[in-house]
Structure formats: C-alpha cells, structure tokens
C-alpha cells in the first residue's frame, strides 16, 4: 500500500507549524490559549506535535474568510 506524502506527515513539530503559518511562536501560543488555533498533541513527556491536517485546515479557513 503506497502512502501519499500528506499521509506520511501526520504530525509536525513547532518549527514546521511556524513556517506554515508565518507567525511567531508567542503569537501561535496566544491563539491556542484563545481557542483560535489547533492545540498540540502531547506525543511524549517532552514532545508536542500538531496534526498537520488541522494546521492546513486552519490556514485554508483564514484564506476562505478573506475571500
């Protein structure tokens, strides 16, 4: 069974999130506390990741709201 590149990228780390959205770390965390950005998933005691599809959907919703 072949996987598409998007299926392989289920979780992304903070640097990739920041690159996708073009915002600072502090601004992203402010949005999270306001329930305006997807929350990270704790994958271990020291590592948090985001679901790539949720971040992509958030970006698309911002684009759709603009149009």
N, C-alpha and C positions, 0 to 999 in steps of 0.2 A: 504494500500500500504506500503510495507516494504522498508526501505531505507538501502542501504549498508553503512558501516562505512565511506567510502570515500565520499559519498553524504552528510553525516552529517557534514563533515569537509570542508565546502566551504571556509571559511575564517580562517586564522591562524594569531596569533599575532607574534610580533618580536621574542620573546624567542623561539618559535617553529620553526621559519624560521632559526634562527641561529643554532639551534640544527640539523635541516635537512641538512644544507649546511656545517656545521663545520667551519664557518668563523666568524670573529669579526664583531661587529655592524658597525664599521667605514669602514671596507672593503666592506661590503654589500652596504652601502650607497654610497661609491665611485663607485662601479659598477653601481648602479642606475643612478648616475649623468652622467655616460658614456653610458647610454642606453644598458648596458650589463647584466642587471638583471631585473626581473619583478618589476614594480612600485607598491607601496602600493595603496590601495583603502581607501579613507577617509570615514569612516562609521559614524563619528560624529565629532564635532568640536575638540575633544581631542583624538580620537582613529583612528588609521590607522591599516589596516589589509592587508594581502596578500591573493590572491586567491591560495589556496593550490595546485590546479591542475597546475597552472602556475609555481610555485616553483618546483613541482615534474618534470614537463616537462623540466625546465632549468637544473635540476640535470641530468636527462636522456640524454639530449643533450651533457652535458660535458662527460658523460660516453661513449656515442656513438662516440664522437670526439676522445677519447682516443683509442678506438678500431678501 
